Amino acid sequence: MTVAHRHRAPSGLRWSETVLAILTEAGVTGERRVIALRGLVGYVTGAIQLEHLGPLAGDGTDTIAALPEAEFPYMSETARAARGVTAERAFSEGLDLLLAGLTASRPSGARSV
């Protein structure tokens, strides 16, 4: 399934239908359900792309870890920590964070910062 042609991908439509059923059962409806589904589709699509195009075990992580700390303190430190994170862990724990955000209650119409 690609995001541009999601309406032509039966497997993607089935996956989305299942996710929507789960969201509905959890009490997520209306526009919030639209946003939740798009967030999940975006997360899964992005995670797959990152795993294949920019894996944490790749050369890019080593390059970022070697950046000058004075100029890129957070990027270099985070890249050094990334060496110990598997793709599976990055995906599952990232998904946990996203799902926790979906379940956080927020008054209708309130925007996050």
N, CA, C and O atoms as CSV, one atom per row, in Angstrom:
chain,resi,resn,atom,element,x,y,z
A,1,MET,N,N,0.844,-1.177,0.000
A,1,MET,CA,C,0.000,0.000,0.000
A,1,MET,C,C,0.886,1.236,0.000
A,1,MET,O,O,1.838,1.331,0.774
A,2,THR,N,N,0.571,2.155,-0.854
A,2,THR,CA,C,1.214,3.458,-0.786
A,2,THR,C,C,0.150,4.477,-0.395
A,2,THR,O,O,-1.033,4.301,-0.689
A,3,VAL,N,N,0.574,5.517,0.257
A,3,VAL,CA,C,-0.378,6.519,0.720
A,3,VAL,C,C,-1.098,7.167,-0.459
A,3,VAL,O,O,-2.282,7.487,-0.358
A,4,ALA,N,N,-0.401,7.363,-1.567
A,4,ALA,CA,C,-1.002,8.018,-2.730
A,4,ALA,C,C,-2.095,7.170,-3.380
A,4,ALA,O,O,-2.990,7.712,-4.027
A,5,HIS,N,N,-2.034,5.856,-3.217
A,5,HIS,CA,C,-2.988,4.971,-3.885
A,5,HIS,C,C,-3.685,4.054,-2.886
A,5,HIS,O,O,-3.990,2.904,-3.203
A,6,ARG,N,N,-3.934,4.554,-1.693
A,6,ARG,CA,C,-4.523,3.725,-0.640
A,6,ARG,C,C,-5.910,3.212,-1.008
A,6,ARG,O,O,-6.316,2.149,-0.539
A,7,HIS,N,N,-6.637,3.942,-1.833
A,7,HIS,CA,C,-7.987,3.543,-2.226
A,7,HIS,C,C,-7.985,2.381,-3.223
A,7,HIS,O,O,-9.040,1.809,-3.499
A,8,ARG,N,N,-6.827,2.029,-3.763
A,8,ARG,CA,C,-6.715,0.926,-4.732
A,8,ARG,C,C,-6.016,-0.299,-4.148
A,8,ARG,O,O,-5.758,-1.262,-4.870
A,9,ALA,N,N,-5.711,-0.275,-2.874
A,9,ALA,CA,C,-4.958,-1.363,-2.256
A,9,ALA,C,C,-5.858,-2.120,-1.276
A,9,ALA,O,O,-6.019,-1.691,-0.134
A,10,PRO,N,N,-6.448,-3.244,-1.711
A,10,PRO,CA,C,-7.364,-3.975,-0.833
A,10,PRO,C,C,-6.755,-4.350,0.525
A,10,PRO,O,O,-7.432,-4.266,1.550
A,11,SER,N,N,-5.508,-4.752,0.537
A,11,SER,CA,C,-4.912,-5.128,1.823
A,11,SER,C,C,-4.785,-3.905,2.736
A,11,SER,O,O,-4.992,-4.012,3.945
A,12,GLY,N,N,-4.452,-2.760,2.173
A,12,GLY,CA,C,-4.377,-1.537,2.961
A,12,GLY,C,C,-5.742,-1.098,3.464
A,12,GLY,O,O,-5.875,-0.615,4.588
A,13,LEU,N,N,-6.760,-1.271,2.619
A,13,LEU,CA,C,-8.118,-0.938,3.045
A,13,LEU,C,C,-8.577,-1.852,4.176
A,13,LEU,O,O,-9.229,-1.401,5.117
A,14,ARG,N,N,-8.232,-3.148,4.084
A,14,ARG,CA,C,-8.600,-4.087,5.154
A,14,ARG,C,C,-7.884,-3.736,6.456
A,14,ARG,O,O,-8.483,-3.767,7.531
A,15,TRP,N,N,-6.586,-3.399,6.349
A,15,TRP,CA,C,-5.815,-3.020,7.538
A,15,TRP,C,C,-6.449,-1.788,8.186
A,15,TRP,O,O,-6.649,-1.745,9.400
A,16,SER,N,N,-6.762,-0.789,7.357
A,16,SER,CA,C,-7.366,0.439,7.870
A,16,SER,C,C,-8.732,0.178,8.491
A,16,SER,O,O,-9.068,0.762,9.522
A,17,GLU,N,N,-9.512,-0.684,7.880
A,17,GLU,CA,C,-10.830,-1.033,8.426
A,17,GLU,C,C,-10.686,-1.683,9.799
A,17,GLU,O,O,-11.464,-1.394,10.708
A,18,THR,N,N,-9.702,-2.553,9.952
A,18,THR,CA,C,-9.451,-3.196,11.242
A,18,THR,C,C,-9.021,-2.163,12.284
A,18,THR,O,O,-9.507,-2.179,13.415
A,19,VAL,N,N,-8.128,-1.282,11.909
A,19,VAL,CA,C,-7.674,-0.234,12.831
A,19,VAL,C,C,-8.843,0.658,13.223
A,19,VAL,O,O,-8.974,1.016,14.393
A,20,LEU,N,N,-9.695,1.022,12.270
A,20,LEU,CA,C,-10.855,1.858,12.580
A,20,LEU,C,C,-11.814,1.157,13.532
A,20,LEU,O,O,-12.396,1.796,14.409
A,21,ALA,N,N,-11.983,-0.144,13.367
A,21,ALA,CA,C,-12.843,-0.896,14.288
A,21,ALA,C,C,-12.275,-0.864,15.703
A,21,ALA,O,O,-13.017,-0.690,16.670
A,22,ILE,N,N,-10.974,-1.029,15.824
A,22,ILE,CA,C,-10.324,-0.997,17.140
A,22,ILE,C,C,-10.452,0.397,17.755
A,22,ILE,O,O,-10.772,0.529,18.936
A,23,LEU,N,N,-10.203,1.430,16.957
A,23,LEU,CA,C,-10.331,2.792,17.450
A,23,LEU,C,C,-11.759,3.083,17.907
A,23,LEU,O,O,-11.970,3.698,18.952
A,24,THR,N,N,-12.736,2.636,17.116
A,24,THR,CA,C,-14.140,2.857,17.459
A,24,THR,C,C,-14.486,2.148,18.767
A,24,THR,O,O,-15.151,2.720,19.631
A,25,GLU,N,N,-14.039,0.914,18.908
A,25,GLU,CA,C,-14.287,0.161,20.140
A,25,GLU,C,C,-13.655,0.852,21.351
A,25,GLU,O,O,-14.162,0.748,22.468
A,26,ALA,N,N,-12.544,1.557,21.119
A,26,ALA,CA,C,-11.866,2.279,22.191
A,26,ALA,C,C,-12.495,3.654,22.451
A,26,ALA,O,O,-12.036,4.398,23.318
A,27,GLY,N,N,-13.545,3.983,21.697
A,27,GLY,CA,C,-14.234,5.249,21.922
A,27,GLY,C,C,-13.724,6.410,21.099
A,27,GLY,O,O,-14.097,7.557,21.346
A,28,VAL,N,N,-12.874,6.131,20.123
A,28,VAL,CA,C,-12.342,7.185,19.255
A,28,VAL,C,C,-13.251,7.265,18.030
A,28,VAL,O,O,-13.338,6.315,17.252
A,29,THR,N,N,-13.919,8.393,17.864
A,29,THR,CA,C,-14.874,8.532,16.770
A,29,THR,C,C,-14.712,9.891,16.089
A,29,THR,O,O,-13.925,10.732,16.522
A,30,GLY,N,N,-15.467,10.080,15.029
A,30,GLY,CA,C,-15.517,11.364,14.338
A,30,GLY,C,C,-14.162,11.826,13.824
A,30,GLY,O,O,-13.356,11.026,13.348
A,31,GLU,N,N,-13.927,13.120,13.929
A,31,GLU,CA,C,-12.696,13.691,13.403
A,31,GLU,C,C,-11.465,13.176,14.146
A,31,GLU,O,O,-10.390,13.050,13.559
A,32,ARG,N,N,-11.620,12.883,15.423
A,32,ARG,CA,C,-10.475,12.344,16.175
A,32,ARG,C,C,-10.057,10.984,15.606
A,32,ARG,O,O,-8.870,10.661,15.577
A,33,ARG,N,N,-11.030,10.193,15.155
A,33,ARG,CA,C,-10.714,8.901,14.542
A,33,ARG,C,C,-9.997,9.099,13.215
A,33,ARG,O,O,-9.083,8.342,12.888
A,34,VAL,N,N,-10.397,10.105,12.448
A,34,VAL,CA,C,-9.705,10.432,11.193
A,34,VAL,C,C,-8.242,10.739,11.483
A,34,VAL,O,O,-7.344,10.206,10.831
A,35,ILE,N,N,-8.016,11.592,12.456
A,35,ILE,CA,C,-6.659,12.010,12.807
A,35,ILE,C,C,-5.857,10.837,13.351
A,35,ILE,O,O,-4.674,10.694,13.042
A,36,ALA,N,N,-6.495,9.997,14.161
A,36,ALA,CA,C,-5.812,8.828,14.720
A,36,ALA,C,C,-5.379,7.865,13.613
A,36,ALA,O,O,-4.246,7.383,13.613
A,37,LEU,N,N,-6.282,7.586,12.669
A,37,LEU,CA,C,-5.931,6.669,11.576
A,37,LEU,C,C,-4.793,7.241,10.748
A,37,LEU,O,O,-3.845,6.525,10.424
A,38,ARG,N,N,-4.870,8.508,10.404
A,38,ARG,CA,C,-3.799,9.110,9.592
A,38,ARG,C,C,-2.482,9.112,10.349
A,38,ARG,O,O,-1.421,8.909,9.758
A,39,GLY,N,N,-2.547,9.337,11.642
A,39,GLY,CA,C,-1.333,9.282,12.448
A,39,GLY,C,C,-0.718,7.893,12.456
A,39,GLY,O,O,0.497,7.741,12.336
A,40,LEU,N,N,-1.561,6.886,12.597
A,40,LEU,CA,C,-1.052,5.506,12.600
A,40,LEU,C,C,-0.516,5.097,11.235
A,40,LEU,O,O,0.543,4.476,11.145
A,41,VAL,N,N,-1.242,5.441,10.167
A,41,VAL,CA,C,-0.762,5.132,8.815
A,41,VAL,C,C,0.566,5.840,8.564
A,41,VAL,O,O,1.496,5.247,8.017
A,42,GLY,N,N,0.654,7.097,8.960
A,42,GLY,CA,C,1.898,7.848,8.786
A,42,GLY,C,C,3.042,7.243,9.582
A,42,GLY,O,O,4.174,7.176,9.101
A,43,TYR,N,N,2.749,6.805,10.794
A,43,TYR,CA,C,3.790,6.205,11.617
A,43,TYR,C,C,4.299,4.901,10.990
A,43,TYR,O,O,5.507,4.703,10.855
A,44,VAL,N,N,3.389,4.032,10.616
A,44,VAL,CA,C,3.788,2.746,10.034
A,44,VAL,C,C,4.556,2.961,8.734
A,44,VAL,O,O,5.604,2.349,8.525
A,45,THR,N,N,4.047,3.820,7.866
A,45,THR,CA,C,4.720,4.094,6.595
A,45,THR,C,C,6.115,4.673,6.838
A,45,THR,O,O,7.090,4.239,6.225
A,46,GLY,N,N,6.197,5.636,7.719
A,46,GLY,CA,C,7.488,6.253,8.026
A,46,GLY,C,C,8.464,5.285,8.662
A,46,GLY,O,O,9.652,5.297,8.340
A,47,ALA,N,N,7.972,4.446,9.565
A,47,ALA,CA,C,8.846,3.472,10.222
A,47,ALA,C,C,9.430,2.480,9.217
A,47,ALA,O,O,10.604,2.117,9.300
A,48,ILE,N,N,8.610,2.052,8.278
A,48,ILE,CA,C,9.091,1.134,7.240
A,48,ILE,C,C,10.149,1.811,6.380
A,48,ILE,O,O,11.182,1.215,6.076
A,49,GLN,N,N,9.893,3.051,5.988
A,49,GLN,CA,C,10.869,3.783,5.179
A,49,GLN,C,C,12.171,3.988,5.941
A,49,GLN,O,O,13.252,3.791,5.387
A,50,LEU,N,N,12.076,4.379,7.192
A,50,LEU,CA,C,13.291,4.592,7.984
A,50,LEU,C,C,14.095,3.313,8.142
A,50,LEU,O,O,15.323,3.329,8.068
A,51,GLU,N,N,13.396,2.206,8.360
A,51,GLU,CA,C,14.098,0.932,8.534
A,51,GLU,C,C,14.888,0.559,7.285
A,51,GLU,O,O,15.989,0.015,7.379
A,52,HIS,N,N,14.328,0.851,6.125
A,52,HIS,CA,C,14.989,0.459,4.880
A,52,HIS,C,C,15.949,1.516,4.344
A,52,HIS,O,O,16.979,1.176,3.762
A,53,LEU,N,N,15.625,2.779,4.531
A,53,LEU,CA,C,16.441,3.839,3.938
A,53,LEU,C,C,17.433,4.464,4.907
A,53,LEU,O,O,18.424,5.052,4.475
A,54,GLY,N,N,17.191,4.350,6.194
A,54,GLY,CA,C,18.085,4.966,7.177
A,54,GLY,C,C,18.152,4.163,8.450
A,54,GLY,O,O,17.816,4.678,9.517
A,55,PRO,N,N,18.581,2.906,8.372
A,55,PRO,CA,C,18.585,2.057,9.561
A,55,PRO,C,C,19.537,2.593,10.636
A,55,PRO,O,O,20.577,3.174,10.325
A,56,LEU,N,N,19.170,2.392,11.888
A,56,LEU,CA,C,20.011,2.849,12.994
A,56,LEU,C,C,21.384,2.195,12.976
A,56,LEU,O,O,22.355,2.779,13.456
A,57,ALA,N,N,21.474,0.994,12.430
A,57,ALA,CA,C,22.758,0.300,12.358
A,57,ALA,C,C,23.566,0.720,11.135
A,57,ALA,O,O,24.623,0.150,10.869
A,58,GLY,N,N,23.083,1.703,10.395
A,58,GLY,CA,C,23.756,2.104,9.165
A,58,GLY,C,C,24.841,3.138,9.366
A,58,GLY,O,O,25.072,3.627,10.472
A,59,ASP,N,N,25.500,3.459,8.261
A,59,ASP,CA,C,26.591,4.433,8.262
A,59,ASP,C,C,26.134,5.825,8.693
A,59,ASP,O,O,26.903,6.582,9.285
A,60,GLY,N,N,24.886,6.157,8.394
A,60,GLY,CA,C,24.377,7.479,8.743
A,60,GLY,C,C,24.419,7.736,10.240
A,60,GLY,O,O,24.726,8.846,10.674
A,61,THR,N,N,24.114,6.721,11.024
A,61,THR,CA,C,24.148,6.869,12.480
A,61,THR,C,C,25.567,7.146,12.953
A,61,THR,O,O,25.787,7.994,13.818
A,62,ASP,N,N,26.537,6.419,12.377
A,62,ASP,CA,C,27.941,6.662,12.745
A,62,ASP,C,C,28.371,8.080,12.375
A,62,ASP,O,O,29.083,8.739,13.133
A,63,THR,N,N,27.938,8.538,11.215
A,63,THR,CA,C,28.283,9.886,10.767
A,63,THR,C,C,27.681,10.934,11.700
A,63,THR,O,O,28.354,11.896,12.069
A,64,ILE,N,N,26.438,10.756,12.074
A,64,ILE,CA,C,25.787,11.709,12.973
A,64,ILE,C,C,26.429,11.663,14.357
A,64,ILE,O,O,26.613,12.705,14.987
A,65,ALA,N,N,26.770,10.472,14.833
A,65,ALA,CA,C,27.418,10.342,16.146
A,65,ALA,C,C,28.759,11.075,16.186
A,65,ALA,O,O,29.192,11.525,17.247
A,66,ALA,N,N,29.411,11.193,15.034
A,66,ALA,CA,C,30.721,11.847,14.970
A,66,ALA,C,C,30.629,13.358,14.725
A,66,ALA,O,O,31.659,14.025,14.627
A,67,LEU,N,N,29.434,13.897,14.628
A,67,LEU,CA,C,29.292,15.344,14.430
A,67,LEU,C,C,29.900,16.098,15.611
A,67,LEU,O,O,29.943,15.565,16.720
A,68,PRO,N,N,30.364,17.312,15.396
A,68,PRO,CA,C,30.942,18.101,16.489
A,68,PRO,C,C,29.885,18.357,17.573
A,68,PRO,O,O,28.817,18.905,17.303
A,69,GLU,N,N,30.209,17.950,18.794
A,69,GLU,CA,C,29.254,18.094,19.898
A,69,GLU,C,C,28.917,19.554,20.186
A,69,GLU,O,O,27.810,19.853,20.634
A,70,ALA,N,N,29.845,20.455,19.937
A,70,ALA,CA,C,29.576,21.871,20.186
A,70,ALA,C,C,28.472,22.401,19.271
A,70,ALA,O,O,27.715,23.295,19.650
A,71,GLU,N,N,28.391,21.844,18.074
A,71,GLU,CA,C,27.410,22.309,17.100
A,71,GLU,C,C,26.122,21.484,17.120
A,71,GLU,O,O,25.034,22.025,16.925
A,72,PHE,N,N,26.246,20.179,17.355
A,72,PHE,CA,C,25.107,19.267,17.336
A,72,PHE,C,C,25.100,18.384,18.591
A,72,PHE,O,O,25.230,17.165,18.482
A,73,PRO,N,N,24.952,18.978,19.770
A,73,PRO,CA,C,25.058,18.178,20.996
A,73,PRO,C,C,23.986,17.103,21.110
A,73,PRO,O,O,24.273,15.987,21.543
A,74,TYR,N,N,22.766,17.423,20.729
A,74,TYR,CA,C,21.681,16.456,20.875
A,74,TYR,C,C,21.716,15.380,19.795
A,74,TYR,O,O,21.493,14.202,20.074
A,75,MET,N,N,21.995,15.791,18.569
A,75,MET,CA,C,22.064,14.810,17.480
A,75,MET,C,C,23.191,13.812,17.714
A,75,MET,O,O,22.985,12.607,17.569
A,76,SER,N,N,24.370,14.290,18.070
A,76,SER,CA,C,25.498,13.380,18.243
A,76,SER,C,C,25.268,12.439,19.429
A,76,SER,O,O,25.558,11.247,19.336
A,77,GLU,N,N,24.755,12.961,20.528
A,77,GLU,CA,C,24.498,12.110,21.698
A,77,GLU,C,C,23.409,11.083,21.397
A,77,GLU,O,O,23.530,9.916,21.769
A,78,THR,N,N,22.356,11.517,20.728
A,78,THR,CA,C,21.258,10.614,20.402
A,78,THR,C,C,21.706,9.533,19.430
A,78,THR,O,O,21.296,8.380,19.562
A,79,ALA,N,N,22.528,9.878,18.469
A,79,ALA,CA,C,23.038,8.883,17.522
A,79,ALA,C,C,23.898,7.848,18.234
A,79,ALA,O,O,23.845,6.665,17.898
A,80,ARG,N,N,24.681,8.273,19.201
A,80,ARG,CA,C,25.489,7.303,19.955
A,80,ARG,C,C,24.583,6.340,20.722
A,80,ARG,O,O,24.870,5.146,20.795
A,81,ALA,N,N,23.508,6.845,21.284
A,81,ALA,CA,C,22.558,5.989,22.000
A,81,ALA,C,C,21.790,5.085,21.031
A,81,ALA,O,O,21.378,3.987,21.403
A,82,ALA,N,N,21.599,5.543,19.794
A,82,ALA,CA,C,20.825,4.791,18.806
A,82,ALA,C,C,21.486,3.473,18.419
A,82,ALA,O,O,20.810,2.547,17.970
A,83,ARG,N,N,22.767,3.387,18.587
A,83,ARG,CA,C,23.478,2.161,18.181
A,83,ARG,C,C,22.952,0.931,18.900
A,83,ARG,O,O,23.062,-0.178,18.378
A,84,GLY,N,N,22.383,1.101,20.085
A,84,GLY,CA,C,21.876,-0.037,20.850
A,84,GLY,C,C,20.402,-0.313,20.664
A,84,GLY,O,O,19.848,-1.176,21.345
A,85,VAL,N,N,19.749,0.402,19.752
A,85,VAL,CA,C,18.306,0.239,19.549
A,85,VAL,C,C,18.061,-0.547,18.267
A,85,VAL,O,O,18.493,-0.145,17.188
A,86,THR,N,N,17.363,-1.669,18.398
A,86,THR,CA,C,17.031,-2.471,17.212
A,86,THR,C,C,15.850,-1.838,16.479
A,86,THR,O,O,15.104,-1.039,17.046
A,87,ALA,N,N,15.697,-2.205,15.225
A,87,ALA,CA,C,14.569,-1.704,14.438
A,87,ALA,C,C,13.249,-2.144,15.061
A,87,ALA,O,O,12.286,-1.378,15.090
A,88,GLU,N,N,13.207,-3.367,15.555
A,88,GLU,CA,C,11.984,-3.882,16.172
A,88,GLU,C,C,11.624,-3.081,17.415
A,88,GLU,O,O,10.460,-2.742,17.626
A,89,ARG,N,N,12.615,-2.782,18.229
A,89,ARG,CA,C,12.374,-2.008,19.450
A,89,ARG,C,C,11.965,-0.579,19.115
A,89,ARG,O,O,11.050,-0.035,19.734
A,90,ALA,N,N,12.629,0.029,18.151
A,90,ALA,CA,C,12.278,1.390,17.749
A,90,ALA,C,C,10.827,1.444,17.280
A,90,ALA,O,O,10.093,2.373,17.619
A,91,PHE,N,N,10.418,0.448,16.503
A,91,PHE,CA,C,9.046,0.428,16.002
A,91,PHE,C,C,8.053,0.213,17.135
A,91,PHE,O,O,7.114,0.995,17.284
A,92,SER,N,N,8.241,-0.824,17.929
A,92,SER,CA,C,7.239,-1.162,18.942
A,92,SER,C,C,7.145,-0.113,20.041
A,92,SER,O,O,6.045,0.225,20.478
A,93,GLU,N,N,8.283,0.406,20.494
A,93,GLU,CA,C,8.228,1.419,21.549
A,93,GLU,C,C,7.734,2.765,21.009
A,93,GLU,O,O,7.076,3.519,21.725
A,94,GLY,N,N,8.050,3.060,19.759
A,94,GLY,CA,C,7.509,4.268,19.134
A,94,GLY,C,C,5.999,4.162,18.975
A,94,GLY,O,O,5.273,5.130,19.201
A,95,LEU,N,N,5.532,2.980,18.586
A,95,LEU,CA,C,4.091,2.762,18.461
A,95,LEU,C,C,3.420,2.872,19.822
A,95,LEU,O,O,2.330,3.432,19.930
A,96,ASP,N,N,4.053,2.348,20.855
A,96,ASP,CA,C,3.513,2.489,22.211
A,96,ASP,C,C,3.326,3.958,22.576
A,96,ASP,O,O,2.301,4.334,23.144
A,97,LEU,N,N,4.320,4.790,22.249
A,97,LEU,CA,C,4.220,6.225,22.537
A,97,LEU,C,C,3.064,6.867,21.768
A,97,LEU,O,O,2.318,7.679,22.316
A,98,LEU,N,N,2.926,6.497,20.501
A,98,LEU,CA,C,1.852,7.046,19.690
A,98,LEU,C,C,0.493,6.625,20.248
A,98,LEU,O,O,-0.413,7.451,20.362
A,99,LEU,N,N,0.349,5.355,20.591
A,99,LEU,CA,C,-0.919,4.866,21.125
A,99,LEU,C,C,-1.242,5.504,22.474
A,99,LEU,O,O,-2.404,5.792,22.761
A,100,ALA,N,N,-0.234,5.722,23.293
A,100,ALA,CA,C,-0.460,6.394,24.578
A,100,ALA,C,C,-0.993,7.801,24.344
A,100,ALA,O,O,-1.862,8.273,25.077
A,101,GLY,N,N,-0.478,8.456,23.335
A,101,GLY,CA,C,-0.969,9.787,22.996
A,101,GLY,C,C,-2.410,9.761,22.519
A,101,GLY,O,O,-3.184,10.671,22.817
A,102,LEU,N,N,-2.771,8.724,21.780
A,102,LEU,CA,C,-4.146,8.607,21.292
A,102,LEU,C,C,-5.125,8.389,22.438
A,102,LEU,O,O,-6.272,8.831,22.369
A,103,THR,N,N,-4.682,7.716,23.481
A,103,THR,CA,C,-5.577,7.412,24.584
A,103,THR,C,C,-5.633,8.519,25.617
A,103,THR,O,O,-6.494,8.498,26.497
A,104,ALA,N,N,-4.731,9.485,25.528
A,104,ALA,CA,C,-4.764,10.608,26.462
A,104,ALA,C,C,-6.025,11.425,26.195
A,104,ALA,O,O,-6.335,11.757,25.050
A,105,SER,N,N,-6.727,11.735,27.242
A,105,SER,CA,C,-7.967,12.505,27.033
A,105,SER,C,C,-7.615,13.973,26.849
A,105,SER,O,O,-6.719,14.509,27.501
A,106,ARG,N,N,-8.335,14.592,25.959
A,106,ARG,CA,C,-8.122,16.006,25.670
A,106,ARG,C,C,-9.502,16.576,25.381
A,106,ARG,O,O,-10.269,15.979,24.626
A,107,PRO,N,N,-9.829,17.719,25.968
A,107,PRO,CA,C,-11.144,18.313,25.685
A,107,PRO,C,C,-11.364,18.498,24.191
A,107,PRO,O,O,-10.421,18.798,23.459
A,108,SER,N,N,-12.562,18.328,23.746
A,108,SER,CA,C,-12.893,18.476,22.331
A,108,SER,C,C,-12.471,19.844,21.822
A,108,SER,O,O,-12.773,20.870,22.432
A,109,GLY,N,N,-11.780,19.843,20.714
A,109,GLY,CA,C,-11.338,21.088,20.102
A,109,GLY,C,C,-10.024,21.614,20.624
A,109,GLY,O,O,-9.471,22.556,20.056
A,110,ALA,N,N,-9.496,21.021,21.711
A,110,ALA,CA,C,-8.227,21.485,22.261
A,110,ALA,C,C,-7.098,21.056,21.358
A,110,ALA,O,O,-7.122,19.960,20.797
A,111,ARG,N,N,-6.119,21.908,21.218
A,111,ARG,CA,C,-4.961,21.607,20.376
A,111,ARG,C,C,-3.771,21.327,21.256
A,111,ARG,O,O,-3.583,21.969,22.290
A,112,SER,N,N,-2.961,20.361,20.842
A,112,SER,CA,C,-1.718,20.107,21.570
A,112,SER,C,C,-0.681,21.109,21.120
A,112,SER,O,O,-0.791,21.707,20.050
A,113,VAL,N,N,0.316,21.280,21.945
A,113,VAL,CA,C,1.368,22.247,21.638
A,113,VAL,C,C,2.567,21.538,21.067
A,113,VAL,O,O,3.566,22.179,20.741
